Structures are given as C-alpha cells and as structure tokens.
C-alpha cells in the first residue's frame, strides 16, 4: 500500500482529490491536512510516500511546509497543487527538490498521470534498495565463505581451484605471506567439545591487532589455518613479530578458554600462491614437534634456512606419493615412492638427521590425511621413520591396499557411487560436500580421491556433465536458453552462457544456430 497525504485548506478540494485518486488506485491509504503546520505533524506521524501540497494556505504555506518535511523525510515525493501558473512558484519548488506540480482546476488525467509516474518511481526505488540490501548481505556472507574455502583449498589442496579461478581471487593473494596454524586440544579429563565458532571469532579479532590482511581457513580437527599477508611495513622482523602475536594470542586465549590447550605453529614467508601450502606444512611440522602445550614456534627455529633451502625439495613427488597412498592406488605406490626417496636422498645429501626430519614431516602429513579420510589405519610413525626404505615402501603399500579395500570392496566403488549421485542430481545446486557425505568421506579427502581417480576435479566433472546435457537439450528441444539453463542446474542464464562458451567456444545461441 502507498501512503498519500493531501494538504489543502479547502475541504472540497481535498475531497475531490481523494475521490479521483481512490477511483484510479486501489492500493493507496490517504490522510488529509488542512494547513502547513498540520501537514508537518502528519508527515512525521503518517510518513507518506507521496504528498499533494497546495501552495497558497494561511499560516505556513505549502512551500515552507515542503522545506520542513524534506528535512525530516528527504525521500518523500511531493506534487505541488496551485492555481497560479507563475515562474516564481515553479522556481521555488524546484529549489527544494519538487519536480511535479498540477494546476487547479485539474482533470482526472492531469492528477492520475503524474501520480502514476511517481508511484512507479517509488516502486523502482524500493526494488533497487531491496536488491542492494540483498546483494550486500549475500556478498558479505559469500565473501566470508569463499575466503574460508579458498584458503582451505590452497593450504590443504582440496579441489576448489575452479572457484578460485572463476572469482579471480588468486591475484589478491599473490604477495609475501606466511601460514600460522592455531591448534586447540581439550585438556585431559575435560568433557565436551571445542567451541569452534567462539575460538575462530577470538582468533579473528585478536590477529586484527597485529596484521592488516589475513584470512582464516576452515577449522579441521581442532586446527585453524590462517594465511597472513604482509604489508611492506610488516615484512621487517617477520619472525619476531609473528611469534610475539602468537604468544599474545595464546596468553589471552589461555584465560578465555580454560578447558583447552592452545599451541601455534608458524611457517616461513613465500610470495607464490603455490608455495603457501609449504608454509602450511611447515607450521604443522612445528606443531608436531612441540614438547608441551601453549607453545608458539617458528619453523626456522627448527631448520636452518641457509642449509636446508626448500627450493630443491621434491615437493611434487611427495604430494604424488601421498595421493596414491590415500586414494588406494597401491599399484602406483612403489614407483612413486622410489622416485621420492631418491630425490629426498639427493636433497639431504645423505645427511641422516635431515633425512629423518623430512621423513617425519612426510609421516605427519600422511597421518593427517588418513585421519581426514575417516579410514581406521594404525601405524607407529616414530618406529617407521627408523626403518629402511624398503620397509617403509611395503608399509605404504599395505596402507594403500587397506584404504582400497575399505572403499572399493563389495562393488561399492566411491567413484562409481559419486558419479551416479552427480548424474542423478546435477539439475540442482549440488555441492562437493553433499556428494562427499553421500560416499561417507570428508570433503577434502573425497576431493582428492575424486581428482585422482577421475583425472579431473569434482567441479570440472560437474560442469562438463551440465554442458553436455545442455548441448543435448539444444539439439533435441525447442526450449529457450533460459529454460535449458535451469534444466541443467544453473540459476543465472548469463553465467550459464559464459560457462557454455568457455567449454565449447560458442554461446548456446550460436551452438543452436550452427545446427541449422
């Protein structure tokens, strides 16, 4: 309903105007005022959308009343009503922001046309404000979620790469950065769960006292990864400042979360997105080496930077071994492990201490990834580190075979189940998390298994499936592009067209035209 206020000192004029408006518009509520002072009071109480204001009235005239009302309600639309068609009146009302006025006596059309124009404008303004509010709210929520997932993806290597590319956020992350991991453990004998949201809010607020740019990843197993991006000023004395910030965070957190033990590991600084995962691994390694709770350690405190440069470390081979083991590809494990151990020996220059240290890091990563997968596999990490390479290889093959048995036996192949589920649900807004839940794996682990087995990421497979289905619909149906967009699981026809063109080289309309 639109609220309309009619202001005129002549009762007959008010009644006539009311009748014309109510006859033409059913969606209005009308109030009246017989002078300028009453109009100002009524405007405060009634808060009209539109005011019909007579100019010549005793006491406070229409122009003065408009000035006062506009001060309190600048968005109100005013249509001036006057019997005097003079330039001076027009000039004065234009100064206070009034764009419409009608002359007495007026025909029905002369009243309804400008009113309809004003009401249409009000509706457009309402829709615009509503869209802006929704957009801002969605943007804030989406940005928070996307940033969290992107950070988690970069550090834990989940397959969110497509999202990262679509949103073009990678360019914002490419600067000197390091990873800080906050680990929370329940004290012995304490029941209950870790208050994750409270802890993350605390970390978010506390780090803001030290750094301008930082992004929290998703909490996993009591660990919160944080990517800290350095300004030019913050690049000086990175280690000292990072350790100090971590120590303050632990000290305050110790009193706030008395049922938990907090520790912090800090990785080294890198300026390439691909290397941030190395800083993350370094932070995890520092945490694993901590001998007591409430510790805050920097990676360089354990490894001398000059002697052990990571530039030649066989990171890609390490990653490949981890992938083949945790995805159950036991047949590929021996070959990849031999390449990895040979490269590692070369990197360590046969230094036994360094080799043990690097193997320790490897087994920490393996233990974590197995735990994330939800598979129950037990092995003595410390004992295995001391075994010869052949024994380690055999154990890795055994672990991989166990994982394969868990997820590929009884004709319940994870990839088959996942693809079948995607094929049946691609028409809706399906997510990686949803499919992971269907196959009873963690999202990170499922993402890794899917990519390893299908030779493409989850999002690439889903997109390719939707595009192929869209091509099929275009060939055999007369549906519009918009209808096909909804039919294959997209909600935005413009985005659908961009995705279609990216994969086929032509737009949906051009593809349809090429078939004729």
Secondary structure, DSSP 8 states (H G I E B T S, - for coil): -EEEEEE-S-HHHHHHHHHHHHHH-SSEEEEEESSHHHHHHHHHHH--SEEEEES--SSS-HHHHHHHHHHH-TT-EEEEEES---HHHHHHHHHTT--EEEESS--HHHHHHHHHHHHHHHHHHHHHHHHHHHHHHHHHHHHHHHHHHHHHHHHH--S-HHHHHHHT-HHHH-SSEEEEEEEEEE-TT--S---HHHHHHHHHHHHTTT-SEEEE---BTTEEEEEEE--TGGGTTHHHHHHHHHHHHHHHHHHH-TTEEEEEEE---BSSGGGHHHHHHHHHHHHHH--SSS-EEEGGGTS-TTTS-GGGS-HHHHHHHHHHHHTT-HHHHHHHHHHHHHHHHHHHTT-HHHHHHHHHHHHHHHHHHHHHHT------HHHHHTS-HHHHHHHHHHHHHHHHHHHHSTT--HHHHHHHHHHHHTTS---HHHHHHHTT--HHHHHHHHHHHHSS-HHHHHHHHHHHHHHHHHHH----HHHHHHHTT-S-HHHHHHHHHHHHSS-HHHHHHHH-
